[in-house]
């Protein structure tokens, strides 16, 4: 329970108990999940009824907020972490600065692993709200050590400008300056419409447009720390986006290093005194799951109470099969995946954002023709736009964990593919009184459903 009477010194919770003599109607949420709140002000003036619409706030979140407004108290008990994030965003919209600061501290001190697991999404949110300074600092401290998390991500070109600038300003960003330049140009092109893909075809207006896009970023590039050959190869093609005296000073500095110039020379970025061990660039060769999903799956496999840091995934996800590439029937599955341990299967349900899958530590073959044991196996449903938290369903009876036959593709006790149903048909069923994986991973009534694609990975332990 968190209490903040500094800003809300009176307890008006009794006003919530009655809908009589109300003077305000608040419509919360979007159809079909909406609710009307009829609330009473402390002093009613006249007979006017005020109508307020808050479509971007969920009913669940507003119930917490309205109790806080009237009573100065809110509780985080029985709330999912994603619900608390919604609460933080709503408190910020209501300008409850004390609560915003408190919830940021709660996330950083008590849910740091969740912040790392949901890196891309919450990093973007933190820079969309200027009051989330603590979250911004939390993420920037990670990024300066592991810049590839942002600069090499698929979402880099949609990064908020203020987020990019905060990184460019940082003295300890562990990235070569010429690489930083490349990334800034890449980002700028993505924000500037109608640029020809080949810069050699650009006219003066094209360069002017890019210069305007990058006007707040370019001053933070440390041009004088870039080697001469890279200046010629990388910066010279775009010299028209620089101030004329800056380009002249860059050339002059290389020709006569001791001659004074008018441009400001930013100091070199500081290399970390304790060198980080070299790491491979982390990527997942998948069209279905992303890096955050891989972190979550890896943490489930190792039964961790907290998720791995996104920079420390202990497994390589080696793609063995992709349905759209190799085929959807059982034959290619057994040809490519038989007798291989440590398999992750993921499927994308047709016409939805739903991602289902499972883990089989022992693997399949096509000779058993029946149920087999697989200690440690599990199935899952991964979070998406419509589902805020993933569902993990572990096996109960390890002796009947998977099903194996020539006509079955990957198949767990109650979840898998059977050839006679069709190449893209999968099934999932759940009975409370007889089910080997708990809890259920989907609520659809139909046993059978179609998929867009599926993938099988072998998990190899990193050395």
C-alpha positions as CSV (number, residue, x, y, z in Angstrom):
1,X,0.0,0.0,0.0
2,X,1.4,3.4,-1.0
3,X,0.1,6.5,0.7
4,X,0.6,10.1,-0.4
5,X,-1.2,12.6,1.8
6,X,1.3,15.4,1.1
7,X,-0.6,16.4,-2.1
8,X,-4.0,15.0,-1.2
9,X,-4.4,15.8,2.5
10,X,-8.1,15.0,2.9
11,X,-9.9,11.6,2.7
12,X,-12.9,11.9,0.4
13,X,-13.4,8.2,-0.1
14,X,-16.9,8.3,1.3
15,X,-17.9,10.3,-1.8
16,X,-17.2,7.2,-3.9
17,X,-19.8,5.2,-2.1
18,X,-22.8,7.0,-3.6
19,X,-23.9,7.9,-7.1
20,X,-26.6,10.2,-5.9
21,X,-26.2,14.0,-6.3
22,X,-23.2,13.5,-8.6
23,X,-22.1,16.3,-10.8
24,X,-19.6,14.6,-13.1
25,X,-19.9,11.6,-15.5
26,X,-16.6,10.1,-16.6
27,X,-16.7,7.6,-19.5
28,X,-13.5,5.5,-19.3
29,X,-12.1,3.0,-21.9
30,X,-13.0,2.1,-25.4
31,X,-15.8,0.0,-26.7
32,X,-16.6,-2.7,-25.8
33,X,-14.8,-2.3,-22.5
34,X,-16.1,1.0,-21.2
35,X,-17.6,2.1,-17.9
36,X,-19.4,5.2,-16.6
37,X,-18.2,6.7,-13.3
38,X,-20.7,9.1,-11.7
39,X,-18.8,11.1,-9.1
40,X,-19.6,13.7,-6.6
41,X,-17.5,16.8,-6.1
42,X,-16.8,18.1,-2.6
43,X,-19.1,21.0,-3.1
44,X,-21.9,21.0,-5.7
45,X,-22.4,24.3,-7.5
46,X,-25.6,24.5,-9.6
47,X,-27.2,21.8,-11.5
48,X,-24.7,21.4,-14.3
49,X,-23.5,17.9,-15.1
50,X,-19.9,17.7,-16.5
51,X,-19.2,14.9,-19.0
52,X,-15.6,13.7,-19.4
53,X,-14.3,11.0,-21.8
54,X,-11.0,9.2,-21.1
55,X,-10.8,6.6,-23.9
56,X,-7.0,5.9,-23.4
57,X,-7.3,4.8,-19.8
58,X,-8.5,1.3,-18.9
59,X,-11.4,0.7,-16.5
60,X,-9.1,-1.3,-14.2
61,X,-6.5,1.5,-14.1
62,X,-9.1,4.3,-13.5
63,X,-10.6,2.5,-10.6
64,X,-7.2,2.7,-8.9
65,X,-6.7,6.3,-9.9
66,X,-10.1,7.5,-8.7
67,X,-9.6,6.0,-5.3
68,X,-6.2,7.7,-5.1
69,X,-7.7,11.0,-6.1
70,X,-10.4,10.8,-3.4
71,X,-8.3,9.0,-0.7
72,X,-4.6,9.6,-1.4
73,X,-3.9,5.9,-1.3
74,X,-3.3,3.2,-3.9
75,X,-2.3,-0.4,-3.7
76,X,-0.1,-2.5,-6.1
77,X,-1.3,-5.8,-4.6
78,X,-2.7,-8.3,-7.1
79,X,-1.6,-6.2,-10.1
80,X,0.4,-7.6,-13.0
81,X,3.6,-5.7,-13.7
82,X,2.2,-4.5,-17.0
83,X,-0.9,-3.1,-15.1
84,X,1.5,-1.1,-12.9
85,X,3.1,0.3,-16.1
86,X,-0.3,1.5,-17.3
87,X,-0.8,3.1,-13.8
88,X,2.5,4.9,-14.1
89,X,1.5,6.3,-17.5
90,X,-1.9,7.4,-16.3
91,X,-0.5,9.1,-13.2
92,X,1.9,11.0,-15.4
93,X,-1.1,12.1,-17.6
94,X,-2.8,13.3,-14.4
95,X,0.5,15.1,-13.4
96,X,0.7,13.2,-10.1
97,X,4.5,13.7,-9.9
98,X,5.0,12.2,-6.5
99,X,3.4,9.0,-7.6
100,X,5.3,8.9,-10.9
101,X,8.6,9.1,-9.0
102,X,7.5,6.4,-6.6
103,X,6.5,4.0,-9.3
104,X,9.7,4.5,-11.3
105,X,11.6,3.7,-8.1
106,X,9.4,0.6,-7.7
107,X,10.2,-0.6,-11.2
108,X,14.0,0.0,-10.9
109,X,14.5,-1.5,-7.4
110,X,12.0,-4.3,-7.5
111,X,11.4,-5.2,-11.2
112,X,14.7,-4.4,-13.0
113,X,14.6,-7.8,-14.7
114,X,11.1,-7.1,-16.1
115,X,12.4,-3.8,-17.4
116,X,15.2,-5.5,-19.2
117,X,12.9,-8.2,-20.6
118,X,10.6,-5.6,-22.0
119,X,13.5,-3.4,-23.1
120,X,12.4,-2.0,-26.5
121,X,8.8,-1.2,-25.5
122,X,9.5,0.5,-22.2
123,X,12.6,2.3,-23.4
124,X,10.5,4.0,-26.1
125,X,7.8,4.8,-23.5
126,X,10.3,6.4,-21.1
127,X,11.4,8.9,-23.8
128,X,7.9,9.7,-24.8
129,X,7.3,11.1,-21.3
130,X,9.7,13.8,-20.1
131,X,8.9,13.0,-16.4
132,X,10.3,9.4,-16.7
133,X,13.9,10.6,-16.0
134,X,14.7,7.7,-13.7
135,X,13.7,5.1,-16.3
136,X,15.6,7.0,-19.0
137,X,18.7,6.9,-16.8
138,X,18.2,3.2,-16.0
139,X,18.1,2.3,-19.7
140,X,20.9,4.6,-20.8
141,X,23.3,3.1,-18.3
142,X,22.6,-0.3,-20.0
143,X,22.9,1.1,-23.5
144,X,26.2,2.9,-23.1
145,X,27.8,-0.5,-22.2
146,X,25.8,-2.5,-24.8
147,X,25.0,0.0,-27.6
148,X,24.1,-2.7,-30.0
149,X,20.8,-3.2,-28.1
150,X,19.5,0.0,-29.6
151,X,21.8,0.8,-32.5
152,X,21.5,-2.6,-34.1
153,X,17.9,-3.2,-33.3
154,X,15.1,-3.4,-35.9
155,X,13.4,-0.5,-34.0
156,X,16.3,1.9,-34.2
157,X,14.9,4.0,-37.0
158,X,11.7,4.7,-35.0
159,X,13.6,5.8,-31.9
160,X,12.4,9.0,-30.3
161,X,14.7,12.0,-31.2
162,X,15.2,12.9,-27.6
163,X,16.3,9.3,-26.8
164,X,18.9,9.4,-29.6
165,X,20.2,12.8,-28.5
166,X,20.6,11.6,-24.9
167,X,22.8,8.8,-26.1
168,X,24.8,11.1,-28.4
169,X,25.5,13.4,-25.5
170,X,26.8,10.6,-23.3
171,X,30.6,10.6,-22.8
172,X,30.8,6.9,-22.1
173,X,28.9,5.6,-25.1
174,X,31.0,2.5,-26.1
175,X,30.8,2.9,-29.9
176,X,33.3,4.2,-32.5
177,X,32.4,7.7,-33.6
178,X,32.3,6.7,-37.3
179,X,29.7,4.1,-36.4
180,X,27.7,6.6,-34.5
181,X,27.8,8.8,-37.6
182,X,26.5,6.0,-39.8
183,X,23.7,5.3,-37.4
184,X,22.7,9.0,-37.2
185,X,22.5,9.2,-41.0
186,X,20.5,6.0,-41.1
187,X,18.1,7.4,-38.5
188,X,17.8,10.7,-40.3
189,X,17.0,9.1,-43.6
190,X,14.2,7.2,-42.0
191,X,12.7,10.4,-40.7
192,X,13.0,12.3,-44.0
193,X,10.4,11.4,-46.6
194,X,11.1,11.2,-50.4
195,X,14.8,10.8,-50.3
196,X,16.3,8.8,-53.2
197,X,17.9,5.6,-51.9
198,X,21.2,6.5,-53.6
199,X,22.6,9.7,-52.1
200,X,24.5,10.3,-55.4
201,X,21.1,11.1,-57.0
202,X,20.3,13.7,-54.3
203,X,19.7,17.4,-55.1
204,X,20.3,20.3,-52.9
205,X,16.8,20.1,-51.5
206,X,17.3,16.5,-50.4
207,X,20.4,17.5,-48.4
208,X,18.6,20.5,-47.0
209,X,15.8,18.2,-45.8
210,X,18.1,15.8,-44.1
211,X,20.0,18.7,-42.5
212,X,16.7,20.0,-41.0
213,X,15.9,16.5,-39.7
214,X,19.2,16.1,-38.0
215,X,19.7,19.7,-36.8
216,X,19.5,18.6,-33.1
217,X,21.7,15.5,-33.5
218,X,24.6,16.8,-35.6
219,X,26.1,19.1,-32.9
220,X,26.7,16.0,-30.7
221,X,28.9,14.1,-33.2
222,X,32.6,14.2,-32.2
223,X,33.9,14.8,-35.7
224,X,37.4,15.4,-34.7
225,X,37.7,11.9,-33.2
226,X,37.0,10.2,-36.5
227,X,40.0,9.0,-38.5
228,X,40.8,10.9,-41.8
229,X,40.1,7.9,-44.1
230,X,36.6,7.5,-42.5
231,X,35.9,11.2,-42.7
232,X,36.6,11.0,-46.5
233,X,34.6,7.8,-46.9
234,X,31.6,8.5,-44.6
235,X,31.3,12.2,-43.9
236,X,32.3,13.8,-47.2
237,X,29.4,12.4,-49.1
238,X,27.1,14.2,-46.7
239,X,29.2,17.4,-46.1
240,X,26.3,19.5,-47.4
241,X,24.3,18.8,-44.2
242,X,27.2,20.3,-42.1
243,X,27.8,24.0,-41.5
244,X,30.4,25.2,-44.0
245,X,32.9,26.3,-41.4
246,X,32.7,22.9,-39.7
247,X,33.6,21.0,-42.8
248,X,36.5,23.5,-43.5
249,X,37.7,23.1,-39.9
250,X,37.6,19.3,-40.1
251,X,39.8,19.4,-43.3
252,X,42.1,22.0,-41.8
253,X,42.6,20.0,-38.6
254,X,43.9,17.0,-40.6
255,X,46.1,19.2,-42.8
256,X,47.6,21.4,-40.0
257,X,46.7,19.9,-36.6
258,X,48.1,22.8,-34.6
259,X,46.3,25.6,-36.4
260,X,43.4,27.2,-34.4
261,X,39.9,26.6,-35.7
262,X,36.5,28.2,-34.8
263,X,34.5,25.0,-34.4
264,X,34.1,23.4,-30.9
265,X,36.1,20.3,-30.5
266,X,34.2,17.8,-28.3
267,X,36.4,15.6,-26.1
268,X,36.8,11.9,-27.0
269,X,34.3,9.5,-25.4
270,X,35.6,7.8,-22.3
271,X,36.4,4.1,-22.7
272,X,35.4,2.0,-19.7
273,X,38.4,1.3,-17.4
274,X,37.1,-2.2,-16.8
275,X,36.8,-3.6,-20.3
276,X,33.7,-5.6,-21.0
277,X,34.4,-9.1,-22.5
278,X,33.8,-9.1,-26.2
279,X,30.3,-10.3,-27.1
280,X,28.7,-11.5,-30.3
281,X,25.9,-9.3,-31.6
282,X,22.8,-11.0,-30.2
283,X,20.1,-11.8,-32.8
284,X,17.4,-14.3,-33.2
285,X,17.0,-15.8,-36.7
286,X,13.2,-15.8,-36.5
287,X,10.3,-14.2,-38.3
288,X,8.0,-15.0,-35.4
289,X,9.8,-14.3,-32.1
290,X,12.1,-11.4,-31.0
291,X,15.0,-11.0,-28.6
292,X,12.7,-10.3,-25.7
293,X,10.8,-13.5,-26.3
294,X,14.1,-15.4,-26.5
295,X,15.1,-14.0,-23.1
296,X,11.8,-15.1,-21.5
297,X,12.0,-18.7,-23.0
298,X,15.7,-19.0,-21.9
299,X,14.7,-18.0,-18.3
300,X,11.9,-20.6,-18.3
301,X,14.3,-23.4,-19.4
302,X,16.7,-22.6,-16.6
303,X,13.8,-22.1,-14.1
304,X,15.0,-18.7,-13.0
305,X,12.9,-16.7,-10.6
306,X,14.0,-13.6,-12.4
307,X,14.6,-13.3,-16.1
308,X,18.0,-13.1,-17.7
309,X,19.4,-9.7,-18.6
310,X,18.7,-9.1,-22.3
311,X,22.5,-8.9,-22.9
312,X,23.2,-12.3,-21.3
313,X,21.1,-14.9,-23.1
314,X,22.9,-18.2,-22.4
315,X,21.7,-20.0,-25.5
316,X,22.1,-19.7,-29.3
317,X,18.8,-20.2,-31.1
318,X,19.8,-22.2,-34.2
319,X,17.1,-22.3,-36.8
320,X,16.4,-25.9,-38.0
321,X,13.1,-25.5,-39.8
322,X,10.8,-22.9,-41.1
323,X,7.4,-24.1,-42.4
324,X,7.2,-21.5,-45.2
325,X,10.7,-22.5,-46.4
326,X,10.9,-26.2,-45.7
327,X,7.2,-27.4,-45.6
328,X,4.5,-27.8,-43.1
329,X,3.9,-31.6,-43.1
330,X,5.5,-34.1,-40.7
331,X,8.0,-35.4,-43.2
332,X,10.3,-32.4,-43.4
333,X,10.0,-31.9,-39.7
334,X,11.3,-35.4,-39.0
335,X,14.0,-35.1,-41.7
336,X,15.4,-31.9,-40.3
337,X,14.7,-32.3,-36.5
338,X,14.7,-36.0,-35.6
339,X,16.9,-37.1,-32.7
340,X,18.1,-33.5,-31.9
341,X,17.7,-32.5,-28.2
342,X,16.8,-29.1,-26.8
343,X,14.1,-28.0,-29.3
344,X,12.0,-24.9,-29.2
345,X,8.9,-24.8,-31.5
346,X,7.0,-21.6,-32.1
347,X,3.9,-21.0,-34.3
348,X,2.2,-17.9,-35.5
349,X,-1.6,-18.3,-35.5
350,X,-3.3,-17.2,-38.7
351,X,-4.9,-13.7,-38.8
352,X,-3.8,-12.9,-35.3
353,X,-0.9,-11.7,-33.1
354,X,-1.0,-15.0,-31.2
355,X,2.3,-16.9,-30.8
356,X,2.2,-20.3,-29.2
357,X,5.0,-22.8,-28.7
358,X,6.7,-25.4,-26.6
359,X,10.1,-26.8,-25.4
360,X,11.2,-30.4,-25.7
361,X,14.5,-31.0,-24.0
362,X,14.9,-34.6,-25.4
363,X,13.6,-34.2,-29.0
364,X,11.4,-36.3,-31.3
365,X,11.9,-39.2,-33.6
366,X,9.4,-41.0,-35.9
367,X,9.8,-44.6,-34.4
368,X,8.0,-44.5,-31.1
369,X,4.4,-44.0,-32.4
370,X,3.0,-43.0,-29.0
371,X,3.5,-40.9,-25.9
372,X,7.1,-40.4,-24.7
373,X,8.7,-38.8,-21.6
374,X,10.3,-35.4,-21.7
375,X,11.2,-34.2,-18.2
376,X,11.3,-30.4,-18.1
377,X,9.1,-29.8,-21.2
378,X,6.6,-27.0,-21.3
379,X,4.3,-25.2,-23.7
380,X,3.6,-21.4,-23.8
381,X,1.7,-18.5,-25.2
382,X,3.9,-15.4,-25.7
383,X,2.7,-11.8,-24.9
384,X,1.6,-9.6,-27.7
385,X,-0.4,-6.5,-28.3
386,X,-3.6,-8.2,-27.0
387,X,-2.0,-10.1,-24.2
388,X,0.2,-8.3,-21.7
389,X,1.8,-11.3,-20.0
390,X,3.1,-14.6,-21.4
391,X,1.6,-17.9,-20.2
392,X,4.0,-20.7,-19.2
393,X,2.4,-24.2,-18.9
394,X,4.7,-26.9,-17.5
395,X,4.3,-30.6,-17.9
396,X,2.7,-32.6,-15.0
397,X,3.2,-36.2,-16.0
398,X,6.6,-36.3,-17.6
399,X,6.1,-39.9,-19.0
400,X,3.3,-38.5,-21.4
401,X,4.9,-35.2,-22.2
402,X,5.2,-35.5,-26.0
403,X,3.6,-37.6,-28.8
404,X,5.7,-39.1,-31.6
405,X,4.7,-40.6,-34.9
406,X,5.4,-40.4,-38.6
407,X,2.1,-38.6,-39.2
408,X,2.7,-36.1,-36.4
409,X,4.9,-33.0,-36.6
410,X,6.0,-31.4,-33.4
411,X,3.4,-32.6,-30.8
412,X,3.1,-32.2,-27.1
413,X,0.4,-34.0,-25.0
414,X,-2.4,-31.8,-26.1
415,X,-0.9,-29.4,-28.6
416,X,0.7,-30.1,-32.0
417,X,0.3,-30.9,-35.7
418,X,-1.3,-34.0,-37.3
419,X,-0.9,-34.5,-41.1
420,X,-4.4,-35.7,-42.0
421,X,-5.8,-32.4,-40.7
422,X,-3.9,-30.4,-43.3
423,X,-0.5,-28.8,-43.7
424,X,-1.2,-25.7,-41.7
425,X,-3.7,-27.1,-39.3
426,X,-2.7,-27.4,-35.6
427,X,-4.7,-28.4,-32.5
428,X,-4.9,-27.5,-28.9
429,X,-7.3,-28.9,-26.3
430,X,-7.7,-28.5,-22.6
431,X,-9.7,-30.5,-20.0
432,X,-9.6,-29.5,-16.4
433,X,-9.9,-33.1,-15.2
434,X,-7.4,-34.5,-17.6
435,X,-4.7,-32.4,-18.9
436,X,-1.0,-32.9,-18.8
437,X,0.1,-29.2,-19.0
438,X,-1.1,-26.6,-16.6
439,X,-2.4,-23.9,-16.9
440,X,-4.1,-23.5,-20.3
441,X,-2.3,-21.5,-22.9
442,X,-5.3,-20.4,-25.0
443,X,-9.1,-19.9,-24.5
444,X,-10.4,-20.5,-28.0
445,X,-13.3,-23.0,-28.2
446,X,-12.2,-24.7,-31.4
447,X,-9.7,-27.4,-31.0
448,X,-8.3,-26.8,-34.5
449,X,-6.8,-23.7,-35.9
450,X,-4.7,-22.6,-38.9
451,X,-1.2,-21.1,-38.7
452,X,0.7,-18.6,-40.8
453,X,4.1,-20.2,-40.2
454,X,6.1,-22.2,-37.7
455,X,9.7,-22.5,-36.7
456,X,11.9,-25.1,-34.9
457,X,15.1,-24.1,-33.1
458,X,17.8,-26.1,-31.5
459,X,19.1,-24.4,-28.3
460,X,22.9,-24.5,-28.0
461,X,24.5,-23.4,-24.8
462,X,26.9,-20.5,-25.3
463,X,30.5,-21.1,-24.3
